[in-house]
Structure formats: structure tokens, C-alpha cells
Amino acid sequence: MYPKFSDMLNDLLGTNLSLPVQTYGFFVALAFLTGGVIIYFELKRREKTGQISSHRKKILKGKPASIVDITISAVVGFIIGFKLIGAIFNYSFFTENPQEYIFSGEGNFLEGIIFAAVSAYLKFKSKEKEKLDKPVWVEETVHPYQITGNIIVIAAFFGILGAKVFDMVEHIGDLIDDPIGTIFSFSGLSFYGGFIFAAFAVSIYAERNKIPWPVIADVVAPALILAYGIGRIGCQMSGDGCWGIPNLEPKPEWLGFLPDWMWAFDYPHNVINEGVHMSNCSGSHCFVLDKPVFPTPFYETCMAVVIFLVLWFLRKKMRIPGLIFSFYLILNGIERFLIEKIRINIKYDFLGLQVTQAEIIAVCLMVFGVLSIFYFRYQQKTFEKKVE
């Protein structure tokens, strides 16, 4: 396993680098980047087909820098300088645990002040160049694909927020024992929590930018499932605990052509230090599981790619807005429900059954997906009748 991205580079290239980039974080960032590219080009395509269109937006130009503008720039500059320069002087701490350093009081106060002053000055000068004797309102054309960056930022913020909220609910004991550590730790993230929070936030933002929510849902669906698969690569490569139940069964003969780790894996050097200590190993991550388990993150990546290809093929076939998203809900629910059968997770007593939080949500998504197919088809028929 590779807790840090540099661990993987060192293993592949024979180098001795130490970079402040965790493997899981790298693949999460790659997932958002990939999703953003897909959304960008899909919004462009749908504008060309006439399903969505650009709109006019009024913007006030020529306004001088306000106290709020300068203050925000100064605060952002201070944080960057305080943490960035501090990370250079305390590089070992930063590379070992980046998020702990970011949320700690460690930093360089003097450089923070300098960065704050420079940032505030640059904001003031940039506004001075654009300042007019009398600010005027102008109309600008905003194309749907131009808001892709904002969509990704909103999805990232509310996704992480929702993921942490759902994870804390599922691990309420950890929250009570160590509230600060649990809140600011990125080791526990619930996908469905992030999905629900981000879905509502992105839908509201899209509606405000003249993109109907069924359309943006269709646009995001293929990107979302592919991003999910990429994120699971990070889980597999770092060994973050999202693995399956113990698998002591011998690999079936019909799977003999596959590497052994695809059937059962013990996750040596996992990032959460789970298992038993490895002999002749020194460093922060010297643990290996005492029993091999199903590598469920790898399985989820494979299933996510298959679902992505299905949705990508269907996106031009289905003309009714919302149907692609409906099929995404059904396929995603099926995938997660099946993987939960061999995945380690907390189980609840629900109507006499032992189920996980993800299984409950997965079933709800499947039901909602089926119902939404009928809903969107009915809406389309109603619309066509009105046009006639």
C-alpha cells in the first residue's frame, strides 16, 4: 500500500521522495478533475443540441475595491503565507500528516503578515485599473459550460460536508470520544452523505443559472459514477479501511488467470495502521491485516467503469430529461447493495434485519430511480400534449 503518493513513485521509480500528498487525496482530486472535464464537454454538447441555452446576466463594472474585498484578500493571503511558509520550515510534519498540519496552529506568522499585505495591495490595484468614474451595469452572455468550475467547487464543498456528517452519524461514538479529530479527519467519508448534500446544492445552483435540475442531473450522472470509481482507486492504493470481510477461501480455478490480490488481499502498509505489525519494517505504516479480505474498492472501481460506459452510451439515446439520472440511481444502488454483502461496515437492526446504512440508502435510491422513470416520462407526455 502507498499511504502517500510519493511512496508509490518511490516504489515505481526507485526514488526517495517525500511529498505532502496523500494517495487517497490525490485520487479524490483526480476524480473531481475528471468529473469536471466530463461535465464541461457534456454541457457544451447539450447547448449545441438546444436542450439548454445561454442566458444574459447583469454585472456591475467599474466599482472600486471595497473594504470587504480588501479584507477577504488579506485574510486569504495571511492563511496562505502562514501555512505555506510554515510547511517549508516544518516539512516533515507537513508531509507526514498534511490535514493535521493544515488544521493545527503551526505556521509562520511573519510570512502570513507579508502575504496578507501583498494580497490586499494586489486586489486594490486590480480594482483601480478597472475603476470607472461612474460604475455601470452591463449584460454578459453566460454559457452553461462556463459555470463548470463553480459546479465542481460547490459539489466538492457540500460533498465533503455531507460525507463527514453521515460518517459522524454512523460513528457517533468516535465523535463523542474525539470530536476535533473526528471532524477534521478525512479518513472517514460516507459517499452517500456527500452525494445527497452535493446533489441538492448543485441542483439549486444550476436552476439559478437557467439549467433545469433534471438536465444537470443527467449531465452529472456519468461524471459522478466515473469519479466514484477513481476515488475507490485511492481507497485501494492507500488501504483506508474500505475493504471487505475476511476471505479465506482459495481462489476458484476459473479465476486462475487473475492476480491473487484481486481475490484476497491483506493490505500491507495500510494508511490506517490496521492489523499486526510487520517484522523488519520501520516507519509510520508498518501494519498488515492478519487475515486477507475481499479487495472491495477494486471491485467497485470495475463496476463503476461499467456503469459509466452504459450511461455514456445511453446519454444520446434518451431524449427525456432525467432518465439518465434515473438509471444512474438504479445502477448505483444495485452496485452498492451487492458490494455491501462482502464489505465491512456497521450494521443496524432495521425491521428485524441486519443492514448497513449504505444498504438502506441503496434500496431507497433504486426505488426512487424506478419511480423517477415513470415521473419523467409522464412529465414529457404532459409537455408534448400542451405543445400540440
ZAMARGU-4260 file (C-alpha; in steps of 0.2 Angstrom, whole numbers, plus 5000, padded with zeros to 4 digits):
<rodrens>
0) 5000/5000/5000 | 5005/5018/4997 | 4999/5030/5011 | 5007/5044/5002 | 5008/5047/4983
5) 5027/5048/4984 | 5028/5031/4992 | 5020/5025/4975 | 5033/5035/4965 | 5047/5029/4975
10) 5042/5011/4973 | 5040/5013/4954 | 5055/5024/4950 | 5067/5019/4964 | 5067/5037/4971
15) 5067/5043/4988 | 5055/5057/4988 | 5044/5064/5002 | 5029/5074/4995 | 5015/5081/5006
20) 5002/5072/4995 | 4992/5058/5002 | 4987/5044/4989 | 4969/5045/4994 | 4968/5064/4992
25) 4977/5063/4975 | 4964/5051/4968 | 4950/5061/4976 | 4957/5077/4967 | 4959/5067/4951
30) 4941/5061/4952 | 4935/5079/4954 | 4946/5084/4939 | 4939/5070/4928 | 4921/5074/4933
35) 4924/5092/4929 | 4930/5088/4911 | 4916/5077/4908 | 4903/5090/4914 | 4911/5104/4904
40) 4910/5095/4887 | 4893/5087/4891 | 4886/5105/4895 | 4894/5111/4878 | 4886/5097/4869
45) 4868/5099/4876 | 4869/5118/4872 | 4873/5114/4854 | 4858/5102/4853 | 4847/5115/4860
50) 4842/5106/4876 | 4850/5121/4887 | 4854/5138/4882 | 4865/5153/4887 | 4857/5167/4897
55) 4861/5186/4900 | 4867/5191/4917 | 4869/5209/4923 | 4886/5213/4931 | 4892/5230/4939
60) 4908/5235/4931 | 4920/5249/4937 | 4917/5248/4955 | 4932/5252/4966 | 4939/5240/4979
65) 4928/5239/4994 | 4934/5236/5012 | 4926/5219/5011 | 4936/5215/4995 | 4952/5220/5003
70) 4949/5212/5019 | 4945/5195/5011 | 4960/5196/5001 | 4971/5200/5016 | 4964/5185/5026
75) 4966/5173/5012 | 4984/5180/5009 | 4988/5178/5028 | 4982/5160/5028 | 4992/5155/5013
80) 5008/5164/5019 | 5006/5157/5037 | 5003/5139/5031 | 5014/5139/5015 | 5030/5145/5023
85) 5027/5136/5039 | 5026/5120/5029 | 5043/5123/5021 | 5051/5126/5038 | 5041/5111/5046
90) 5041/5100/5030 | 5042/5083/5040 | 5027/5087/5050 | 5018/5093/5034 | 5022/5078/5023
95) 5018/5065/5037 | 5000/5072/5040 | 4995/5086/5029 | 4977/5088/5036 | 4983/5088/5054
100) 4996/5102/5049 | 4983/5112/5040 | 4971/5112/5055 | 4985/5115/5068 | 4991/5131/5075
105) 5008/5128/5066 | 5014/5141/5053 | 5025/5156/5050 | 5016/5172/5057 | 5028/5185/5049
110) 5026/5177/5032 | 5007/5177/5035 | 5008/5196/5038 | 5018/5199/5022 | 5007/5188/5011
115) 4992/5197/5018 | 4999/5214/5014 | 5004/5209/4996 | 4987/5201/4993 | 4977/5216/4999
120) 4988/5228/4988 | 4986/5217/4973 | 4967/5217/4975 | 4967/5236/4977 | 4977/5239/4961
125) 4967/5227/4951 | 4951/5236/4955 | 4959/5253/4952 | 4963/5248/4934 | 4945/5243/4931
130) 4938/5258/4941 | 4926/5270/4931 | 4921/5287/4936 | 4903/5280/4937 | 4901/5261/4938
135) 4889/5254/4925 | 4878/5239/4924 | 4882/5228/4909 | 4875/5212/4902 | 4886/5197/4898
140) 4881/5181/4890 | 4884/5166/4901 | 4886/5149/4893 | 4881/5134/4903 | 4899/5126/4902
145) 4906/5142/4909 | 4899/5138/4926 | 4908/5121/4927 | 4921/5127/4939 | 4908/5133/4951
150) 4898/5117/4950 | 4914/5107/4955 | 4918/5119/4969 | 4900/5118/4976 | 4900/5099/4974
155) 4917/5097/4982 | 4912/5108/4997 | 4895/5101/5000 | 4900/5083/4996 | 4914/5083/5009
160) 4902/5091/5021 | 4889/5079/5019 | 4901/5064/5019 | 4908/5069/5036 | 4890/5072/5043
165) 4884/5055/5038 | 4900/5047/5043 | 4899/5055/5061 | 4881/5049/5062 | 4887/5032/5058
170) 4902/5033/5071 | 4894/5043/5084 | 4905/5035/5097 | 4921/5041/5089 | 4913/5059/5088
175) 4910/5059/5107 | 4927/5052/5111 | 4937/5064/5100 | 4926/5077/5092 | 4940/5088/5084
180) 4950/5073/5077 | 4934/5065/5070 | 4928/5081/5062 | 4944/5086/5054 | 4949/5068/5049
185) 4947/5064/5031 | 4949/5045/5034 | 4930/5043/5036 | 4919/5049/5022 | 4902/5042/5018
190) 4899/5043/4999 | 4880/5044/5000 | 4881/5058/5013 | 4891/5068/5001 | 4880/5063/4986
195) 4864/5069/4994 | 4871/5086/5000 | 4880/5089/4984 | 4865/5084/4973 | 4854/5097/4982
200) 4867/5111/4982 | 4871/5108/4963 | 4853/5107/4958 | 4849/5124/4966 | 4864/5132/4959
205) 4860/5125/4941 | 4842/5131/4942 | 4848/5149/4947 | 4858/5148/4931 | 4844/5143/4920
210) 4848/5125/4919 | 4833/5113/4924 | 4838/5101/4938 | 4833/5086/4928 | 4846/5091/4914
215) 4860/5095/4926 | 4856/5078/4935 | 4858/5069/4918 | 4874/5079/4914 | 4882/5075/4931
220) 4877/5056/4932 | 4891/5049/4921 | 4904/5060/4928 | 4898/5056/4946 | 4900/5037/4944
225) 4917/5038/4935 | 4923/5050/4948 | 4917/5037/4961 | 4927/5023/4953 | 4943/5034/4953
230) 4940/5038/4971 | 4939/5020/4975 | 4957/5018/4967 | 4963/5029/4981 | 4955/5018/4994
235) 4963/5003/4986 | 4980/5010/4984 | 4981/5018/5002 | 4972/5005/5011 | 4960/5017/5020
240) 4949/5003/5028 | 4935/5002/5015 | 4939/4984/5012 | 4929/4969/5013 | 4926/4955/5025
245) 4939/4941/5028 | 4941/4930/5013 | 4950/4913/5017 | 4943/4903/5003 | 4955/4898/4989
250) 4954/4907/4973 | 4942/4897/4961 | 4951/4889/4946 | 4941/4899/4934 | 4949/4914/4941
255) 4966/4907/4940 | 4972/4920/4926 | 4969/4934/4939 | 4982/4940/4951 | 4979/4933/4969
260) 4977/4951/4976 | 4961/4953/4966 | 4953/4938/4976 | 4960/4941/4993 | 4972/4954/5000
265) 4980/4958/5016 | 4984/4977/5013 | 5002/4979/5020 | 5007/4996/5025 | 4989/5002/5025
270) 4986/5020/5029 | 4975/5017/5045 | 4988/5005/5053 | 4976/4991/5054 | 4981/4973/5058
275) 4998/4966/5065 | 5015/4974/5065 | 5026/4969/5051 | 5043/4962/5056 | 5059/4971/5048
280) 5048/4987/5045 | 5051/5004/5051 | 5041/5020/5048 | 5023/5026/5051 | 5014/5012/5042
285) 5020/4995/5046 | 5004/4985/5048 | 4996/4971/5038 | 4979/4963/5041 | 4980/4947/5050
290) 4968/4939/5038 | 4966/4943/5019 | 4950/4951/5014 | 4940/4955/4998 | 4948/4970/4989
295) 4931/4978/4988 | 4937/4995/4982 | 4945/4987/4967 | 4928/4978/4963 | 4919/4995/4965
300) 4931/5003/4953 | 4927/4990/4940 | 4908/4991/4942 | 4909/5010/4941 | 4918/5010/4925
305) 4905/4998/4918 | 4891/5009/4924 | 4899/5024/4917 | 4901/5016/4899 | 4882/5011/4900
310) 4877/5029/4905 | 4889/5036/4892 | 4881/5026/4878 | 4863/5030/4884 | 4866/5049/4885
315) 4862/5052/4867 | 4849/5039/4865 | 4837/5045/4879 | 4829/5062/4875 | 4818/5064/4890
320) 4827/5074/4904 | 4830/5065/4920 | 4830/5047/4913 | 4849/5046/4913 | 4850/5051/4931
325) 4836/5039/4935 | 4846/5024/4928 | 4861/5030/4937 | 4851/5029/4953 | 4846/5011/4950
330) 4863/5005/4944 | 4872/5014/4958 | 4860/5007/4971 | 4862/4989/4964 | 4881/4991/4964
335) 4882/4997/4982 | 4869/4985/4988 | 4879/4970/4981 | 4896/4976/4987 | 4889/4978/5005
340) 4887/4960/5006 | 4906/4957/5007 | 4911/4974/5014 | 4915/4978/5032 | 4903/4991/5039
345) 4892/4995/5054 | 4875/4986/5054 | 4859/4991/5061 | 4843/4982/5066 | 4830/4988/5053
350) 4813/4979/5053 | 4821/4964/5060 | 4835/4964/5048 | 4854/4967/5050 | 4858/4980/5037
355) 4871/4994/5034 | 4867/5012/5032 | 4873/5011/5014 | 4861/4996/5010 | 4846/5006/5016
360) 4851/5021/5006 | 4855/5010/4991 | 4837/5002/4991 | 4830/5019/4993 | 4840/5025/4978
365) 4834/5010/4967 | 4816/5013/4972 | 4817/5032/4969 | 4826/5028/4952 | 4812/5017/4946
370) 4798/5029/4952 | 4808/5044/4944 | 4807/5035/4927 | 4788/5035/4927 | 4788/5053/4933
375) 4799/5060/4920 | 4790/5050/4906 | 4774/5057/4912 | 4781/5075/4913 | 4787/5073/4895
380) 4770/5067/4889 | 4761/5081/4898 | 4773/5093/4890 | 4770/5086/4872 | 4751/5087/4874
385) 4752/5105/4879 | 4763/5109/4864 | 4751/5101/4852
</rodrens>
